[in-house]
Amino acid sequence: MAFYKKFIPVSYYPNIFDIDYQTLTKQGVKSLFFDLDNTIIAYDEQKMSEKTFAFLKELQKDFKIIIVSNSQKSRVKLAADQYPYVHFAKKPLLFGLKKAVRMAGFEKDEVVLIGDQVMTDVFGANRLKIKSILIKPIKKSSDKWITSLNRFFAKCILKGVKKRYPKAYKELIEPYEN
């Protein structure tokens, strides 16, 4: 049963702009780890929109921002070079996330990972015992084949979450799937 808990985020929001960052500050969060692909840019984009860039810049006043991506260095550097980043993080494996925690210089309970994938972002964060926030992908149609495969496996696992944790599923997963 505990297996399925690892796929449940702390909270869900439709996108990065709707997250209640004031509450995170009150909870003692000092660093935000953002996934890159389909969290802050679509897979078929190379750079952040001006809106996203300005938004993250504003967040930097209160949080240390780190990009944690499974993408190659060249992609992450082009998209988010103005922020510290971990490329080729191999989420849900832990070494990339651990590196980001060291870069942040904070305790794990002072960090939140924000991402669009249950299998990589939420599962990886929960394995390392850091908070995770799930958002809808910016543009699911731009997913690479491996991401589509991850989403398929996530759907299978989320059926188990729905059965064992119906309240958490309804609050945190159902809006993501719809």
N, CA and C atoms as an extended XYZ file, in Angstrom:
534
Properties=species:S:1:pos:R:3:atomname:S:1:resname:S:1:resid:I:1 pbc="F F F"
N         0.815       -1.189        0.000 N   MET     1
C         0.000        0.000        0.000 CA  MET     1
C         0.864        1.261        0.000 C   MET     1
N         1.950        1.284        0.755 N   ALA     2
C         2.824        2.466        0.803 CA  ALA     2
C         3.417        2.769       -0.579 C   ALA     2
N         3.517        1.755       -1.417 N   PHE     3
C         4.038        1.937       -2.772 CA  PHE     3
C         3.271        3.044       -3.496 C   PHE     3
N         1.964        3.006       -3.419 N   TYR     4
C         1.136        3.964       -4.157 CA  TYR     4
C         1.240        5.385       -3.606 C   TYR     4
N         1.568        5.521       -2.319 N   LYS     5
C         1.718        6.856       -1.720 CA  LYS     5
C         2.834        7.647       -2.385 C   LYS     5
N         3.819        6.950       -2.915 N   LYS     6
C         4.964        7.618       -3.540 CA  LYS     6
C         4.587        8.348       -4.838 C   LYS     6
N         3.368        8.137       -5.306 N   PHE     7
C         2.906        8.764       -6.549 CA  PHE     7
C         1.876        9.873       -6.292 C   PHE     7
N         1.738       10.260       -5.026 N   ILE     8
C         0.781       11.302       -4.654 CA  ILE     8
C         1.546       12.584       -4.320 C   ILE     8
N         1.271       13.672       -5.033 N   PRO     9
C         1.945       14.942       -4.729 CA  PRO     9
C         1.363       15.579       -3.465 C   PRO     9
N         2.066       16.565       -2.943 N   VAL    10
C         1.563       17.330       -1.800 CA  VAL    10
C         0.383       18.191       -2.245 C   VAL    10
N         0.473       18.736       -3.453 N   SER    11
C        -0.629       19.533       -3.981 CA  SER    11
C        -0.620       19.524       -5.506 C   SER    11
N        -1.717       19.999       -6.051 N   TYR    12
C        -1.885       20.071       -7.501 CA  TYR    12
C        -2.337       21.483       -7.862 C   TYR    12
N        -1.796       21.989       -8.962 N   TYR    13
C        -2.232       23.269       -9.534 CA  TYR    13
C        -2.242       23.116      -11.051 C   TYR    13
N        -3.079       23.876      -11.746 N   PRO    14
C        -3.118       23.764      -13.210 CA  PRO    14
C        -1.809       24.165      -13.892 C   PRO    14
N        -1.068       25.116      -13.289 N   ASN    15
C         0.179       25.585      -13.903 CA  ASN    15
C         1.026       26.280      -12.841 C   ASN    15
N         2.227       26.678      -13.204 N   ILE    16
C         3.135       27.290      -12.226 CA  ILE    16
C         2.642       28.647      -11.737 C   ILE    16
N         1.830       29.316      -12.523 N   PHE    17
C         1.364       30.656      -12.166 CA  PHE    17
C         0.296       30.639      -11.073 C   PHE    17
N        -0.405       29.527      -10.932 N   ASP    18
C        -1.506       29.423       -9.968 CA  ASP    18
C        -1.087       28.893       -8.600 C   ASP    18
N         0.146       28.477       -8.455 N   ILE    19
C         0.622       27.921       -7.183 CA  ILE    19
C         0.587       28.997       -6.100 C   ILE    19
N         0.203       28.598       -4.910 N   ASP    20
C         0.145       29.515       -3.767 CA  ASP    20
C         1.538       29.604       -3.127 C   ASP    20
N         2.358       30.468       -3.655 N   TYR    21
C         3.738       30.602       -3.187 CA  TYR    21
C         3.819       31.232       -1.800 C   TYR    21
N         2.844       32.057       -1.433 N   GLN    22
C         2.836       32.641       -0.086 CA  GLN    22
C         2.709       31.555        0.974 C   GLN    22
N         1.861       30.571        0.705 N   THR    23
C         1.716       29.453        1.638 CA  THR    23
C         3.020       28.671        1.730 C   THR    23
N         3.688       28.476        0.607 N   LEU    24
C         4.975       27.771        0.636 CA  LEU    24
C         5.978       28.520        1.510 C   LEU    24
N         6.005       29.839        1.388 N   THR    25
C         6.895       30.651        2.221 CA  THR    25
C         6.558       30.459        3.696 C   THR    25
N         5.277       30.486        4.024 N   LYS    26
C         4.839       30.293        5.415 CA  LYS    26
C         5.210       28.909        5.936 C   LYS    26
N         5.292       27.929        5.034 N   GLN    27
C         5.660       26.564        5.412 CA  GLN    27
C         7.173       26.387        5.523 C   GLN    27
N         7.920       27.444        5.276 N   GLY    28
C         9.374       27.374        5.413 CA  GLY    28
C        10.110       26.947        4.159 C   GLY    28
N         9.428       26.939        3.021 N   VAL    29
C        10.077       26.568        1.763 CA  VAL    29
C        10.989       27.715        1.321 C   VAL    29
N        12.230       27.362        0.981 N   LYS    30
C        13.216       28.369        0.585 CA  LYS    30
C        13.743       28.172       -0.831 C   LYS    30
N        13.506       26.982       -1.387 N   SER    31
C        13.997       26.707       -2.736 CA  SER    31
C        12.938       25.970       -3.547 C   SER    31
N        12.799       26.381       -4.796 N   LEU    32
C        11.867       25.749       -5.725 CA  LEU    32
C        12.661       25.079       -6.828 C   LEU    32
N        12.438       23.783       -7.001 N   PHE    33
C        13.033       23.043       -8.109 CA  PHE    33
C        11.956       22.929       -9.179 C   PHE    33
N        12.232       23.474      -10.339 N   PHE    34
C        11.287       23.383      -11.450 CA  PHE    34
C        11.798       22.385      -12.469 C   PHE    34
N        10.931       21.466      -12.869 N   ASP    35
C        11.191       20.655      -14.044 CA  ASP    35
C        11.164       21.618      -15.237 C   ASP    35
N        11.835       21.256      -16.312 N   LEU    36
C        11.882       22.135      -17.483 CA  LEU    36
C        10.755       21.822      -18.469 C   LEU    36
N        10.819       20.635      -19.056 N   ASP    37
C         9.947       20.290      -20.180 CA  ASP    37
C         8.500       20.081      -19.755 C   ASP    37
N         7.648       20.857      -20.360 N   ASN    38
C         6.204       20.861      -20.137 CA  ASN    38
C         5.807       21.342      -18.742 C   ASN    38
N         6.791       21.906      -18.016 N   THR    39
C         6.500       22.577      -16.754 CA  THR    39
C         6.714       24.079      -16.925 C   THR    39
N         7.899       24.471      -17.440 N   ILE    40
C         8.117       25.901      -17.706 CA  ILE    40
C         8.229       26.215      -19.203 C   ILE    40
N         8.527       25.219      -20.019 N   ILE    41
C         8.429       25.374      -21.481 CA  ILE    41
C         7.908       24.070      -22.075 C   ILE    41
N         7.241       24.151      -23.213 N   ALA    42
C         6.788       22.946      -23.915 CA  ALA    42
C         7.997       22.259      -24.553 C   ALA    42
N         7.865       20.972      -24.823 N   TYR    43
C         8.961       20.229      -25.452 CA  TYR    43
C         9.370       20.831      -26.790 C   TYR    43
N         8.412       21.406      -27.499 N   ASP    44
C         8.737       21.930      -28.828 CA  ASP    44
C         9.165       23.403      -28.802 C   ASP    44
N         9.432       23.927      -27.621 N   GLU    45
C         9.971       25.281      -27.484 CA  GLU    45
C        11.417       25.194      -27.015 C   GLU    45
N        12.184       26.238      -27.296 N   GLN    46
C        13.581       26.232      -26.878 CA  GLN    46
C        13.869       27.211      -25.757 C   GLN    46
N        13.042       28.244      -25.646 N   LYS    47
C        13.271       29.268      -24.625 CA  LYS    47
C        11.984       29.562      -23.870 C   LYS    47
N        12.163       30.099      -22.674 N   MET    48
C        11.028       30.506      -21.857 CA  MET    48
C        10.302       31.684      -22.489 C   MET    48
N         9.012       31.727      -22.287 N   SER    49
C         8.252       32.905      -22.707 CA  SER    49
C         8.651       34.072      -21.804 C   SER    49
N         8.398       35.278      -22.271 N   GLU    50
C         8.694       36.464      -21.455 CA  GLU    50
C         7.895       36.435      -20.158 C   GLU    50
N         6.660       35.950      -20.244 N   LYS    51
C         5.808       35.854      -19.052 CA  LYS    51
C         6.437       34.928      -18.010 C   LYS    51
N         6.884       33.757      -18.449 N   THR    52
C         7.499       32.796      -17.528 CA  THR    52
C         8.801       33.340      -16.971 C   THR    52
N         9.613       33.930      -17.835 N   PHE    53
C        10.887       34.505      -17.398 CA  PHE    53
C        10.659       35.559      -16.312 C   PHE    53
N         9.727       36.473      -16.544 N   ALA    54
C         9.429       37.536      -15.573 CA  ALA    54
C         8.868       36.955      -14.274 C   ALA    54
N         8.048       35.925      -14.413 N   PHE    55
C         7.448       35.297      -13.238 CA  PHE    55
C         8.521       34.643      -12.362 C   PHE    55
N         9.416       33.875      -12.973 N   LEU    56
C        10.484       33.222      -12.211 CA  LEU    56
C        11.421       34.253      -11.588 C   LEU    56
N        11.665       35.325      -12.321 N   LYS    57
C        12.518       36.396      -11.789 CA  LYS    57
C        11.891       36.991      -10.526 C   LYS    57
N        10.597       37.165      -10.544 N   GLU    58
C         9.883       37.677       -9.365 CA  GLU    58
C         9.966       36.677       -8.205 C   GLU    58
N         9.821       35.394       -8.510 N   LEU    59
C         9.913       34.362       -7.471 CA  LEU    59
C        11.297       34.325       -6.823 C   LEU    59
N        12.315       34.704       -7.586 N   GLN    60
C        13.686       34.699       -7.063 CA  GLN    60
C        13.870       35.627       -5.874 C   GLN    60
N        12.974       36.561       -5.695 N   LYS    61
C        13.061       37.464       -4.543 CA  LYS    61
C        12.832       36.710       -3.235 C   LYS    61
N        12.056       35.628       -3.306 N   ASP    62
C        11.701       34.864       -2.106 CA  ASP    62
C        12.255       33.448       -2.067 C   ASP    62
N        12.667       32.918       -3.216 N   PHE    63
C        13.099       31.526       -3.288 CA  PHE    63
C        14.370       31.393       -4.121 C   PHE    63
N        15.150       30.381       -3.804 N   LYS    64
C        16.250       30.008       -4.692 CA  LYS    64
C        15.644       29.079       -5.744 C   LYS    64
N        15.772       29.449       -6.997 N   ILE    65
C        15.206       28.687       -8.113 CA  ILE    65
C        16.295       27.803       -8.706 C   ILE    65
N        15.982       26.511       -8.873 N   ILE    66
C        16.892       25.582       -9.545 CA  ILE    66
C        16.068       24.779      -10.550 C   ILE    66
N        16.573       24.672      -11.761 N   ILE    67
C        15.928       23.861      -12.790 CA  ILE    67
C        16.506       22.450      -12.684 C   ILE    67
N        15.623       21.460      -12.571 N   VAL    68
C        16.048       20.060      -12.469 CA  VAL    68
C        15.379       19.316      -13.620 C   VAL    68
N        16.185       18.957      -14.610 N   SER    69
C        15.637       18.420      -15.852 CA  SER    69
C        16.316       17.120      -16.262 C   SER    69
N        15.551       16.254      -16.877 N   ASN    70
C        16.123       15.041      -17.462 CA  ASN    70
C        16.691       15.306      -18.853 C   ASN    70
N        16.520       16.508      -19.357 N   SER    71
C        17.010       16.859      -20.697 CA  SER    71
C        18.524       17.029      -20.723 C   SER    71
N        19.036       17.066      -21.947 N   GLN    72
C        20.473       17.253      -22.156 CA  GLN    72
C        20.891       18.669      -21.787 C   GLN    72
N        22.170       18.816      -21.498 N   LYS    73
C        22.721       20.101      -21.072 CA  LYS    73
C        22.432       21.208      -22.087 C   LYS    73
N        22.608       20.924      -23.370 N   SER    74
C        22.428       21.967      -24.386 CA  SER    74
C        21.006       22.532      -24.355 C   SER    74
N        20.015       21.669      -24.153 N   ARG    75
C        18.617       22.127      -24.097 CA  ARG    75
C        18.364       22.959      -22.841 C   ARG    75
N        18.822       22.464      -21.696 N   VAL    76
C        18.581       23.170      -20.433 CA  VAL    76
C        19.300       24.514      -20.437 C   VAL    76
N        20.533       24.512      -20.929 N   LYS    77
C        21.327       25.749      -20.967 CA  LYS    77
C        20.657       26.802      -21.854 C   LYS    77
N        20.177       26.389      -23.001 N   LEU    78
C        19.518       27.318      -23.916 CA  LEU    78
C        18.232       27.885      -23.304 C   LEU    78
N        17.490       27.033      -22.619 N   ALA    79
C        16.187       27.437      -22.087 CA  ALA    79
C        16.268       28.204      -20.773 C   ALA    79
N        17.254       27.873      -19.945 N   ALA    80
C        17.221       28.400      -18.572 CA  ALA    80
C        18.601       28.706      -18.009 C   ALA    80
N        19.497       29.184      -18.834 N   ASP    81
C        20.885       29.420      -18.413 CA  ASP    81
C        21.013       30.443      -17.285 C   ASP    81
N        20.023       31.291      -17.118 N   GLN    82
C        20.101       32.324      -16.086 CA  GLN    82
C        19.826       31.773      -14.683 C   GLN    82
N        19.498       30.493      -14.582 N   TYR    83
C        19.242       29.845      -13.294 CA  TYR    83
C        20.216       28.688      -13.103 C   TYR    83
N        20.543       28.384      -11.849 N   PRO    84
C        21.313       27.162      -11.618 CA  PRO    84
C        20.476       25.979      -12.117 C   PRO    84
N        21.135       24.974      -12.636 N   TYR    85
C        20.372       23.831      -13.135 CA  TYR    85
C        21.138       22.525      -12.980 C   TYR    85
N        20.358       21.459      -12.963 N   VAL    86
C        20.884       20.100      -13.034 CA  VAL    86
C        20.283       19.513      -14.300 C   VAL    86
N        21.141       19.181      -15.260 N   HIS    87
C        20.664       18.559      -16.497 CA  HIS    87
C        20.856       17.047      -16.382 C   HIS    87
N        20.214       16.306      -17.239 N   PHE    88
C        20.315       14.848      -17.264 CA  PHE    88
C        20.166       14.273      -15.849 C   PHE    88
N        19.157       14.762      -15.123 N   ALA    89
C        18.947       14.399      -13.713 CA  ALA    89
C        18.489       12.952      -13.527 C   ALA    89
N        17.945       12.372      -14.580 N   LYS    90
C        17.468       10.982      -14.556 CA  LYS    90
C        16.406       10.731      -13.479 C   LYS    90
N        15.540       11.724      -13.255 N   LYS    91
C        14.433       11.501      -12.320 CA  LYS    91
C        13.609       10.318      -12.824 C   LYS    91
N        13.171        9.428      -12.023 N   PRO    92
C        13.046        9.449      -10.573 CA  PRO    92
C        14.266        8.932       -9.805 C   PRO    92
N        15.369        8.634      -10.495 N   LEU    93
C        16.572        8.287       -9.741 CA  LEU    93
C        16.962        9.492       -8.893 C   LEU    93
N        17.730        9.260       -7.862 N   LEU    94
C        17.928       10.306       -6.862 CA  LEU    94
C        19.159       11.177       -7.041 C   LEU    94
N        20.146       10.744       -7.826 N   PHE    95
C        21.403       11.508       -7.820 CA  PHE    95
C        21.231       12.940       -8.314 C   PHE    95
N        20.415       13.171       -9.320 N   GLY    96
C        20.196       14.528       -9.824 CA  GLY    96
C        19.464       15.401       -8.815 C   GLY    96
N        18.485       14.812       -8.141 N   LEU    97
C        17.749       15.555       -7.119 CA  LEU    97
C        18.637       15.856       -5.913 C   LEU    97
N        19.471       14.897       -5.538 N   LYS    98
C        20.404       15.133       -4.421 CA  LYS    98
C        21.384       16.248       -4.767 C   LYS    98
N        21.835       16.263       -6.000 N   LYS    99
C        22.741       17.327       -6.449 CA  LYS    99
C        22.048       18.687       -6.337 C   LYS    99
N        20.785       18.744       -6.733 N   ALA   100
C        20.028       19.998       -6.651 CA  ALA   100
C        19.864       20.445       -5.196 C   ALA   100
N        19.620       19.503       -4.289 N   VAL   101
C        19.494       19.840       -2.863 CA  VAL   101
C        20.811       20.428       -2.354 C   VAL   101
N        21.931       19.826       -2.748 N   ARG   102
C        23.248       20.368       -2.351 CA  ARG   102
C        23.446       21.770       -2.927 C   ARG   102
N        23.073       21.959       -4.188 N   MET   103
C        23.201       23.275       -4.829 CA  MET   103
C        22.359       24.325       -4.105 C   MET   103
N        21.175       23.918       -3.670 N   ALA   104
C        20.268       24.849       -2.991 CA  ALA   104
C        20.840       25.277       -1.644 C   ALA   104
N        21.496       24.341       -0.967 N   GLY   105
C        22.062       24.645        0.343 CA  GLY   105
C        21.036       24.668        1.464 C   GLY   105
N        19.904       24.027        1.247 N   PHE   106
C        18.851       23.977        2.259 CA  PHE   106
C        18.548       22.525        2.618 C   PHE   106
N        17.798       22.348        3.678 N   GLU   107
C        17.346       21.016        4.076 CA  GLU   107
C        16.246       20.551        3.116 C   GLU   107
N        16.037       19.244        3.062 N   LYS   108
C        15.030       18.702        2.148 CA  LYS   108
C        13.621       19.219        2.440 C   LYS   108
N        13.330       19.502        3.713 N   ASP   109
C        11.989       20.000        4.031 CA  ASP   109
C        11.808       21.481        3.682 C   ASP   109
N        12.859       22.105        3.154 N   GLU   110
C        12.790       23.502        2.724 CA  GLU   110
C        12.737       23.627        1.197 C   GLU   110
N        12.522       22.487        0.542 N   VAL   111
C        12.561       22.412       -0.920 CA  VAL   111
C        11.245       21.839       -1.440 C   VAL   111
N        10.795       22.337       -2.590 N   VAL   112
C         9.633       21.777       -3.287 CA  VAL   112
C        10.014       21.566       -4.748 C   VAL   112
N         9.657       20.396       -5.288 N   LEU   113
C         9.843       20.117       -6.714 CA  LEU   113
C         8.503       20.311       -7.414 C   LEU   113
N         8.517       21.092       -8.473 N   ILE   114
C         7.310       21.381       -9.248 CA  ILE   114
C         7.484       20.777      -10.636 C   ILE   114
N         6.566       19.897      -11.015 N   GLY   115
C         6.690       19.251      -12.309 CA  GLY   115
C         5.375       18.711      -12.830 C   GLY   115
N         5.413       18.246      -14.072 N   ASP   116
C         4.198       17.803      -14.760 CA  ASP   116
C         4.060       16.289      -14.866 C   ASP   116
N         5.022       15.535      -14.331 N   GLN   117
C         4.958       14.082      -14.484 CA  GLN   117
C         4.920       13.359      -13.144 C   GLN   117
N         4.002       12.427      -13.041 N   VAL   118
C         3.885       11.605      -11.838 CA  VAL   118
C         5.078       10.659      -11.724 C   VAL   118
N         5.464       10.037      -12.841 N   MET   119
C         6.507        8.996      -12.807 CA  MET   119
C         7.905        9.543      -12.533 C   MET   119
N         8.183       10.749      -12.931 N   THR   120
C         9.532       11.287      -12.749 CA  THR   120
C         9.574       12.312      -11.624 C   THR   120
N         8.751       13.330      -11.701 N   ASP   121
C         8.810       14.438      -10.748 CA  ASP   121
C         8.247       14.061       -9.376 C   ASP   121
N         7.008       13.620       -9.335 N   VAL   122
C         6.366       13.299       -8.053 CA  VAL   122
C         7.039       12.095       -7.406 C   VAL   122
N         7.218       11.031       -8.158 N   PHE   123
C         7.828        9.813       -7.618 CA  PHE   123
C         9.256       10.086       -7.140 C   PHE   123
N        10.040       10.795       -7.932 N   GLY   124
C        11.414       11.115       -7.542 CA  GLY   124
C        11.465       11.960       -6.284 C   GLY   124
N        10.636       13.001       -6.219 N   ALA   125
C        10.607       13.874       -5.035 CA  ALA   125
C        10.200       13.087       -3.794 C   ALA   125
N         9.164       12.292       -3.917 N   ASN   126
C         8.696       11.519       -2.766 CA  ASN   126
C         9.726       10.490       -2.315 C   ASN   126
N        10.451        9.915       -3.237 N   ARG   127
C        11.507        8.963       -2.860 CA  ARG   127
C        12.588        9.651       -2.034 C   ARG   127
N        12.885       10.901       -2.366 N   LEU   128
C        13.912       11.655       -1.645 CA  LEU   128
C        13.328       12.363       -0.417 C   LEU   128
N        12.017       12.256       -0.259 N   LYS   129
C        11.321       12.887        0.865 CA  LYS   129
C        11.366       14.413        0.796 C   LYS   129
N        11.172       14.919       -0.423 N   ILE   130
C        10.944       16.352       -0.586 CA  ILE   130
C         9.524       16.535       -1.119 C   ILE   130
N         8.951       17.686       -0.860 N   LYS   131
C         7.580       17.960       -1.292 CA  LYS   131
C         7.517       18.054       -2.819 C   LYS   131
N         6.370       17.651       -3.351 N   SER   132
C         6.176       17.756       -4.799 CA  SER   132
C         4.841       18.425       -5.094 C   SER   132
N         4.864       19.249       -6.118 N   ILE   133
C         3.637       19.867       -6.623 CA  ILE   133
C         3.483       19.423       -8.071 C   ILE   133
N         2.328       18.869       -8.372 N   LEU   134
C         2.030       18.398       -9.721 CA  LEU   134
C         1.243       19.470      -10.461 C   LEU   134
N         1.646       19.732      -11.691 N   ILE   135
C         0.895       20.650      -12.549 CA  ILE   135
C         0.537       19.921      -13.845 C   ILE   135
N        -0.413       20.474      -14.569 N   LYS   136
C        -0.737       19.927      -15.892 CA  LYS   136
C         0.403       20.245      -16.852 C   LYS   136
N         0.690       19.342      -17.782 N   PRO   137
C         1.706       19.665      -18.792 CA  PRO   137
C         1.262       20.865      -19.632 C   PRO   137
N         2.208       21.702      -19.995 N   ILE   138
C         1.900       22.884      -20.809 CA  ILE   138
C         1.272       22.474      -22.135 C   ILE   138
N         1.885       21.494      -22.781 N   LYS   139
C         1.427       21.078      -24.113 CA  LYS   139
C         1.728       19.589      -24.275 C   LYS   139
N         0.785       18.767      -23.827 N   LYS   140
C         0.988       17.315      -23.833 CA  LYS   140
C         1.293       16.782      -25.231 C   LYS   140
N         0.745       17.424      -26.246 N   SER   141
C         0.959       16.965      -27.624 CA  SER   141
C         2.420       17.099      -28.053 C   SER   141
N         3.209       17.862      -27.302 N   SER   142
C         4.625       18.017      -27.657 CA  SER   142
C         5.518       16.988      -26.960 C   SER   142
N         4.928       16.086      -26.159 N   ASP   143
C         5.708       15.079      -25.431 CA  ASP   143
C         6.573       14.239      -26.363 C   ASP   143
N         7.747       13.872      -25.877 N   LYS   144
C         8.581       12.897      -26.577 CA  LYS   144
C         8.001       11.512      -26.314 C   LYS   144
N         8.426       10.525      -27.077 N   TRP   145
C         7.853        9.185      -26.950 CA  TRP   145
C         8.074        8.611      -25.554 C   TRP   145
N         9.221        8.864      -24.952 N   ILE   146
C         9.509        8.313      -23.622 CA  ILE   146
C         8.583        8.934      -22.573 C   ILE   146
N         8.253       10.202      -22.753 N   THR   147
C         7.336       10.870      -21.826 CA  THR   147
C         5.932       10.301      -21.982 C   THR   147
N         5.529       10.036      -23.209 N   SER   148
C         4.219        9.414      -23.442 CA  SER   148
C         4.160        8.044      -22.781 C   SER   148
N         5.256        7.308      -22.860 N   LEU   149
C         5.333        5.999      -22.208 CA  LEU   149
C         5.235        6.158      -20.687 C   LEU   149
N         5.953        7.122      -20.135 N   ASN   150
C         5.864        7.402      -18.692 CA  ASN   150
C         4.435        7.741      -18.283 C   ASN   150
N         3.765        8.532      -19.099 N   ARG   151
C         2.383        8.915      -18.774 CA  ARG   151
C         1.453        7.695      -18.820 C   ARG   151
N         1.715        6.771      -19.742 N   PHE   152
C         0.928        5.538      -19.809 CA  PHE   152
C         1.110        4.722      -18.524 C   PHE   152
N         2.361        4.530      -18.103 N   PHE   153
C         2.624        3.776      -16.868 CA  PHE   153
C         2.030        4.494      -15.655 C   PHE   153
N         2.107        5.809      -15.658 N   ALA   154
C         1.529        6.585      -14.554 CA  ALA   154
C         0.026        6.344      -14.466 C   ALA   154
N        -0.642        6.315      -15.614 N   LYS   155
C        -2.089        6.061      -15.634 CA  LYS   155
C        -2.414        4.720      -14.981 C   LYS   155
N        -1.610        3.707      -15.277 N   CYS   156
C        -1.811        2.380      -14.683 CA  CYS   156
C        -1.629        2.432      -13.166 C   CYS   156
N        -0.580        3.082      -12.726 N   ILE   157
C        -0.303        3.189      -11.290 CA  ILE   157
C        -1.371        4.033      -10.593 C   ILE   157
N        -1.831        5.071      -11.261 N   LEU   158
C        -2.822        5.953      -10.641 CA  LEU   158
C        -4.170        5.268      -10.432 C   LEU   158
N        -4.424        4.192      -11.170 N   LYS   159
C        -5.621        3.387      -10.900 CA  LYS   159
C        -5.525        2.783       -9.503 C   LYS   159
N        -4.321        2.345       -9.130 N   GLY   160
C        -4.094        1.820       -7.783 CA  GLY   160
C        -4.216        2.898       -6.724 C   GLY   160
N        -3.733        4.093       -7.043 N   VAL   161
C        -3.868        5.229       -6.118 CA  VAL   161
C        -5.353        5.520       -5.898 C   VAL   161
N        -6.113        5.538       -6.975 N   LYS   162
C        -7.553        5.834       -6.894 CA  LYS   162
C        -8.271        4.828       -6.000 C   LYS   162
N        -7.895        3.572       -6.121 N   LYS   163
C        -8.528        2.500       -5.349 CA  LYS   163
C        -8.156        2.583       -3.863 C   LYS   163
N        -6.884        2.856       -3.567 N   ARG   164
C        -6.397        2.818       -2.189 CA  ARG   164
C        -6.487        4.157       -1.456 C   ARG   164
N        -6.405        5.238       -2.205 N   TYR   165
C        -6.434        6.586       -1.611 CA  TYR   165
C        -7.424        7.467       -2.375 C   TYR   165
N        -8.705        7.126       -2.313 N   PRO   166
C        -9.686        7.840       -3.142 CA  PRO   166
C        -9.762        9.343       -2.863 C   PRO   166
N        -9.615        9.749       -1.610 N   LYS   167
C        -9.694       11.185       -1.283 CA  LYS   167
C        -8.517       11.941       -1.902 C   LYS   167
N        -7.316       11.417       -1.716 N   ALA   168
C        -6.124       12.054       -2.297 CA  ALA   168
C        -6.222       12.064       -3.817 C   ALA   168
N        -6.709       10.971       -4.386 N   TYR   169
C        -6.859       10.896       -5.839 CA  TYR   169
C        -7.801       11.996       -6.328 C   TYR   169
N        -8.945       12.115       -5.672 N   LYS   170
C        -9.956       13.098       -6.101 CA  LYS   170
C        -9.416       14.529       -6.021 C   LYS   170
N        -8.671       14.835       -4.966 N   GLU   171
C        -8.146       16.195       -4.770 CA  GLU   171
C        -6.928       16.506       -5.635 C   GLU   171
N        -6.017       15.539       -5.757 N   LEU   172
C        -4.694       15.829       -6.307 CA  LEU   172
C        -4.402       15.223       -7.672 C   LEU   172
N        -5.086       14.159       -8.015 N   ILE   173
C        -4.778       13.469       -9.272 CA  ILE   173
C        -5.883       13.664      -10.307 C   ILE   173
N        -7.117       13.560       -9.879 N   GLU   174
C        -8.236       13.673      -10.819 CA  GLU   174
C        -8.189       14.965      -11.641 C   GLU   174
N        -7.930       16.133      -11.026 N   PRO   175
C        -7.852       17.355      -11.853 CA  PRO   175
C        -6.712       17.296      -12.872 C   PRO   175
N        -5.636       16.633      -12.524 N   TYR   176
C        -4.483       16.474      -13.412 CA  TYR   176
C        -4.853       15.622      -14.623 C   TYR   176
N        -5.620       14.574      -14.390 N   GLU   177
C        -5.968       13.644      -15.469 CA  GLU   177
C        -7.056       14.185      -16.392 C   GLU   177
N        -7.840       15.120      -15.919 N   ASN   178
C        -8.943       15.653      -16.740 CA  ASN   178
C        -8.518       16.833      -17.577 C   ASN   178
